[in-house]
Amino acid sequence: MEDEKTDVGTSASLLVVDDDPLMRKLLQRFLSQQGNYRVATASEPETALQLLQSDWWDLVLLDWLLPGMTGLDLLKVIR
């Protein structure tokens, strides 16, 4: 699992949940360059749920198709 965090004097916390490693990396780099955002990534819904329970997130970006469930299913669990 290649989940990562980037912390640079933050103003908002963003969580990217995507099973595609390239998409996770691209979104993490792009979002980190757009402002003082703390960007974390998760490749699996279970990891995302652990991160969501352990910290506050201002924005969560979900892939539509994830291993074991859809992004919509994960959103229902989060809500």
Buried (B, 14 or more C-beta within 10 A) or exposed (E): EEBEEBEEEBEEBBBBBBBEEEBBBEBBEEBBEEEEBBBBBBBBBBBBBEBBEEEEBEEBBBBEEBEEBBBEEBEEEBE
